[in-house]
């Protein structure tokens, strides 16, 4: 719930969609830009075009062609650096910068 609220605050104009079959919540504008994927001991915040995002703090993990993720283990991981990353992803997907 904290991460959902955090994403909605970082990109307030985005749409939120529950995909119960995949057990994820996705966020988008004209295109999807991120998704919350819960695991038993952490939550991944997946960025659909994360490989193209600026990541000076090296938060993003993954080696795929475009998808990257940030592993969220506690509320202390919800910081200004992550907020900037979410805002950049939202802007890239057609939202407000």
C-alpha positions as CSV (number, residue, x, y, z in Angstrom):
1,X,0.0,0.0,0.0
2,X,2.9,2.4,0.8
3,X,4.4,1.8,-2.6
4,X,1.0,2.3,-4.4
5,X,0.6,5.6,-2.6
6,X,4.2,6.6,-3.4
7,X,3.8,5.9,-7.1
8,X,0.5,7.8,-7.2
9,X,2.1,10.8,-5.5
10,X,5.1,10.8,-7.9
11,X,2.9,10.5,-10.9
12,X,-0.6,11.8,-9.8
13,X,-2.1,11.9,-13.3
14,X,-1.4,8.3,-14.2
15,X,-3.9,5.5,-14.5
16,X,-3.7,2.5,-12.1
17,X,-4.8,-1.0,-13.3
18,X,-4.9,-4.2,-11.4
19,X,-4.0,-7.3,-13.3
20,X,-5.1,-10.0,-10.9
21,X,-4.0,-12.9,-13.1
22,X,-0.4,-11.6,-13.1
23,X,-0.7,-10.3,-9.5
24,X,0.6,-6.9,-10.5
25,X,-0.6,-3.3,-10.6
26,X,0.4,-1.3,-13.6
27,X,0.6,2.5,-14.1
28,X,0.5,4.4,-17.3
29,X,-0.4,7.4,-19.4
30,X,-0.5,6.8,-23.2
31,X,1.8,3.8,-22.5
32,X,2.4,1.8,-19.3
33,X,5.5,3.0,-17.5
34,X,5.8,0.9,-14.3
35,X,4.2,-1.9,-12.4
36,X,4.3,-3.2,-8.8
37,X,5.0,-6.9,-8.6
38,X,4.8,-8.3,-5.0
39,X,7.0,-11.2,-3.8
40,X,7.0,-12.9,-0.5
41,X,9.7,-10.8,1.2
42,X,10.0,-7.7,-1.1
43,X,8.2,-5.9,-3.9
44,X,9.6,-5.1,-7.3
45,X,8.9,-1.8,-8.9
46,X,9.2,-2.7,-12.6
47,X,9.9,0.0,-15.2
48,X,8.7,-1.0,-18.7
49,X,11.3,1.0,-20.5
50,X,13.8,1.2,-17.7
51,X,16.8,0.7,-19.9
52,X,16.2,4.1,-21.4
53,X,15.9,5.9,-18.1
54,X,18.6,8.0,-16.5
55,X,19.8,6.2,-13.4
56,X,22.7,8.1,-11.8
57,X,22.1,6.4,-8.4
58,X,22.2,2.9,-10.0
59,X,18.9,1.9,-8.6
60,X,17.8,-0.2,-11.6
61,X,18.5,-3.9,-11.8
62,X,18.1,-6.2,-14.8
63,X,19.7,-7.1,-18.1
64,X,16.7,-7.3,-20.4
65,X,16.3,-5.4,-23.6
66,X,14.1,-2.7,-22.0
67,X,12.6,-3.8,-18.6
68,X,14.4,-2.9,-15.4
69,X,13.3,-3.1,-11.7
70,X,14.0,-1.7,-8.3
71,X,13.7,-4.2,-5.4
72,X,11.8,-2.5,-2.5
73,X,12.4,-4.2,0.9
74,X,11.1,-1.6,3.3
75,X,9.5,1.8,3.4
76,X,13.0,3.4,3.7
77,X,13.5,2.5,0.1
78,X,10.9,5.0,-0.9
79,X,13.0,8.1,-1.2
80,X,13.5,11.2,-3.4
81,X,15.8,9.3,-5.8
82,X,13.1,6.7,-6.5
83,X,10.5,9.5,-6.9
84,X,12.7,11.1,-9.5
85,X,13.0,7.8,-11.4
86,X,9.2,7.3,-11.3
87,X,8.6,10.8,-12.5
88,X,11.1,10.3,-15.4
89,X,9.4,7.1,-16.4
90,X,5.9,8.7,-16.3
91,X,7.2,11.6,-18.5
92,X,8.7,9.2,-20.9
93,X,5.3,7.5,-21.2
94,X,3.5,10.7,-22.1
95,X,2.7,12.2,-18.7
96,X,3.6,15.5,-17.2
97,X,7.3,16.0,-16.5
